[in-house]
Amino acid sequence: MTPVRYARTGRDALGRLVAGTPVVAPNADGRLEVFAPFTGGSIRHIRQVTAGSTAWSDWQSLGSP
């Protein structure tokens, strides 16, 4: 797999910071998916728009554990 440079900062649109180590994995169609804990206790998710792309979705909350 080719390394992907991830240029986003560690903040979401509301200014919350990533509060732990993100986990990255490819999904079935090859897009990378990132899951990360944020300040405030939420888990958030971001993904490549298409496999191999440098375009990413916006962070989406998956709620709090």
C-alpha positions as CSV (number, residue, x, y, z in Angstrom):
1,M,0.0,0.0,0.0
2,T,1.3,3.5,-0.8
3,P,1.6,5.8,2.2
4,V,-1.0,8.6,2.3
5,R,-0.1,12.0,3.5
6,Y,-2.8,13.3,5.8
7,A,-2.7,17.0,5.9
8,R,-5.6,17.9,8.2
9,T,-5.0,19.3,11.6
10,G,-5.9,17.6,14.8
11,R,-9.0,19.7,15.3
12,D,-12.6,19.2,14.1
13,A,-14.9,22.1,12.8
14,L,-15.8,23.0,16.4
15,G,-12.2,23.2,17.5
16,R,-12.1,19.9,19.5
17,L,-8.7,18.2,19.6
18,V,-7.9,14.6,18.9
19,A,-7.3,13.2,22.4
20,G,-5.6,9.9,21.6
21,T,-4.1,7.7,18.9
22,P,-6.1,7.5,15.7
23,V,-6.7,4.1,14.1
24,V,-6.5,3.8,10.3
25,A,-7.8,0.9,8.2
26,P,-8.9,0.3,4.6
27,N,-12.5,-0.6,4.0
28,A,-13.8,-3.1,1.4
29,D,-13.5,-0.6,-1.5
30,G,-10.0,0.5,-0.6
31,R,-10.8,3.9,1.0
32,L,-8.9,4.6,4.2
33,E,-11.1,5.1,7.3
34,V,-9.8,6.9,10.4
35,F,-11.3,6.6,13.9
36,A,-10.1,8.8,16.8
37,P,-11.1,9.8,20.3
38,F,-11.7,13.6,20.7
39,T,-11.7,15.9,23.7
40,G,-15.1,15.8,25.3
41,G,-15.2,12.0,25.1
42,S,-16.6,11.5,21.6
43,I,-15.3,9.1,19.0
44,R,-15.1,10.6,15.5
45,H,-14.7,9.2,12.0
46,I,-13.3,10.5,8.7
47,R,-12.7,8.7,5.4
48,Q,-11.2,9.2,2.0
49,V,-13.8,10.3,-0.6
50,T,-12.4,7.7,-3.1
51,A,-9.6,5.1,-2.7
52,G,-6.2,6.7,-3.2
53,S,-7.6,10.2,-3.2
54,T,-6.3,13.1,-1.2
55,A,-9.8,14.3,-0.6
56,W,-11.4,13.5,2.8
57,S,-14.9,13.7,4.3
58,D,-15.7,15.9,7.3
59,W,-15.3,14.5,10.8
60,Q,-18.5,12.7,11.9
61,S,-19.3,11.9,15.5
62,L,-20.0,8.3,16.4
63,G,-21.1,9.3,19.9
64,S,-19.4,8.6,23.3
65,P,-18.6,5.2,24.6
